[in-house]
């Protein structure tokens, strides 16, 4: 038998960041150097290629190859989006016709990393998920953010009274956790099952 070490255990009382969980569709923008092997890219600029993706696949503009028009939006905004730089840029594609809709008449892309994407460094066509709490992990503080979200409503879309929940980024373990306002105790698969 090959020896396998037990993994190190991260300490719970470390910094965390709590952001609003927006109910939309997971999306990503990938930007790589154009090495001539960039089939599937949706845009090119200055030696770089851009890809548009969902949670599980690369997208192309078109009725059957896109995800709520995200790839089309990426193409339309590609000149600004190249400013994101090389790498993978994850976020939520949300708004009109996607999940809760949030009472919007348009769709938005909100980047997941609020540490990196402050107003002065992100493209104007992108939003950023709102920070609700930042500090040492504390279950009371986490629950407090849920209660505030219930009372105040969405910070991503002020005035919308039915937000989905929160995302907790735990810095020591480099792990995301989610907490939903409603239905947190059941899995997504169970929630999608029709009532008996």
C-alpha positions in Angstrom: 0.0 0.0 0.0 1.3 3.5 -0.9 1.6 5.8 2.1 -0.8 8.7 2.1 -0.3 11.6 4.6 -3.3 13.0 6.4 -3.9 16.6 5.0 -3.2 19.6 7.2 -6.2 21.0 8.9 -6.8 24.8 8.6 -7.7 26.9 11.6 -11.3 28.1 11.7 -10.7 31.4 13.5 -9.0 33.0 10.5 -10.0 35.8 8.2 -13.1 35.4 6.0 -15.0 37.4 3.5 -18.7 37.2 3.2 -20.3 38.4 0.0 -23.9 38.3 -1.3 -24.8 35.2 -3.3 -26.5 36.4 -6.4 -29.1 34.0 -8.0 -28.1 33.9 -11.6 -25.9 31.7 -13.7 -22.2 31.0 -13.0 -20.0 32.5 -15.8 -16.4 33.0 -16.6 -14.2 34.9 -19.0 -10.9 33.3 -20.0 -8.1 35.4 -21.5 -5.0 33.7 -22.9 -2.1 34.5 -25.2 -3.1 33.7 -28.8 -0.7 30.9 -29.7 -2.6 30.0 -32.8 -4.4 27.2 -31.0 -7.3 29.1 -29.6 -10.2 27.5 -31.3 -13.5 28.5 -29.7 -12.4 32.0 -28.7 -15.0 34.6 -29.1 -12.7 37.6 -29.5 -9.0 38.5 -30.2 -7.0 41.6 -29.4 -3.3 42.4 -29.4 -2.0 38.8 -29.2 -4.7 37.6 -26.8 -7.8 35.4 -27.2 -10.9 35.6 -25.1 -13.3 32.8 -24.2 -16.8 33.0 -22.6 -17.9 30.1 -20.4 -20.6 28.9 -18.1 -20.0 26.6 -15.1 -19.5 23.5 -17.3 -18.6 24.5 -20.8 -17.2 27.1 -23.2 -19.9 29.1 -25.0 -20.5 30.7 -28.4 -23.0 33.4 -29.3 -26.2 31.8 -30.7 -29.5 30.4 -29.6 -28.3 26.9 -28.8 -24.6 27.6 -28.0 -24.9 30.4 -25.4 -26.1 30.7 -21.8 -28.7 33.5 -21.4 -26.7 35.6 -23.9 -23.5 35.7 -21.9 -21.2 34.9 -24.9 -22.9 37.5 -27.0 -22.4 40.1 -24.2 -18.7 39.1 -23.9 -18.3 39.7 -27.7 -20.1 43.1 -27.5 -17.9 44.2 -24.6 -14.7 42.5 -25.5 -12.7 45.6 -26.0 -13.3 46.7 -22.4 -13.1 43.1 -21.0 -9.6 42.6 -22.3 -8.6 45.0 -19.5 -9.3 42.1 -17.0 -6.0 40.7 -18.1 -4.7 37.2 -18.7 -6.4 34.4 -16.6 -9.8 33.2 -15.6 -12.3 35.7 -14.3 -15.3 34.1 -12.6 -18.6 35.8 -11.7 -22.4 35.6 -11.8 -24.4 36.4 -15.0 -27.7 37.7 -13.6 -30.7 39.9 -14.2 -33.5 39.9 -16.7 -34.9 36.4 -17.4 -32.3 34.6 -15.2 -33.4 32.9 -12.0 -34.8 35.7 -9.6 -34.3 38.4 -12.2 -34.0 41.0 -9.4 -36.4 43.3 -11.1 -33.8 44.3 -13.7 -34.5 45.2 -17.3 -31.0 44.2 -18.3 -28.4 41.5 -17.4 -25.2 42.1 -15.4 -21.9 40.3 -14.9 -20.6 40.5 -11.3 -17.1 39.4 -10.7 -16.5 37.2 -7.6 -13.3 38.7 -6.3 -14.0 42.0 -4.6 -10.5 42.3 -3.2 -9.1 42.5 -6.8 -12.0 44.2 -8.6 -12.5 47.6 -7.0 -14.3 50.3 -8.9 -11.2 51.9 -10.2 -9.6 48.7 -11.6 -12.5 46.8 -13.2 -14.0 47.5 -16.6 -17.1 49.7 -16.3 -19.3 47.0 -17.9 -18.7 44.7 -15.0 -20.0 44.7 -11.4 -18.6 43.1 -8.3 -20.4 41.0 -5.7 -21.0 43.2 -2.6 -19.0 42.6 0.6 -21.3 42.0 3.6 -18.7 41.1 6.3 -14.9 41.0 6.5 -13.0 39.8 9.5 -12.2 36.7 11.6 -14.6 33.8 11.1 -17.3 34.0 13.6 -20.6 32.1 13.3 -22.5 34.8 15.0 -21.2 37.4 12.5 -22.1 35.0 9.6 -25.6 34.5 10.9 -25.9 38.3 11.5 -25.2 38.9 7.8 -28.0 36.5 6.9 -30.4 38.3 9.2 -29.4 41.7 7.8 -29.8 40.4 4.2 -33.3 39.2 5.1 -34.2 42.6 6.6 -32.5 44.9 4.2 -32.8 42.9 0.9 -30.2 42.6 -1.8 -27.1 44.8 -1.7 -26.3 43.9 -5.3 -29.7 45.2 -6.4 -30.9 47.7 -3.7 -34.7 47.6 -3.4 -35.0 43.9 -4.3 -36.4 42.2 -1.2 -35.8 38.5 -2.0 -32.0 37.9 -1.9 -30.7 34.4 -2.2 -28.0 34.2 0.5 -24.3 34.6 1.2 -20.9 33.2 0.1 -18.2 32.8 2.7 -14.5 32.8 1.5 -12.3 31.3 4.3 -8.8 32.5 3.7 -6.9 29.8 5.7 -8.5 26.9 3.8 -9.0 28.8 0.6 -12.5 27.4 0.4 -15.9 28.8 -0.5 -19.0 28.0 1.5 -22.6 29.1 0.7 -25.5 29.7 3.0 -29.0 30.2 1.6 -31.7 32.3 3.2 -34.4 29.7 2.3 -33.9 26.0 1.7 -30.3 25.8 3.0 -31.0 22.5 4.8 -31.8 20.6 1.5 -29.5 19.9 -1.4 -30.0 21.5 -4.8 -31.0 18.1 -6.2 -33.7 17.7 -3.6 -35.0 21.2 -4.2 -35.4 20.4 -7.9 -37.4 17.2 -7.3 -41.2 17.6 -8.0 -43.5 17.3 -5.0 -44.9 13.8 -4.4 
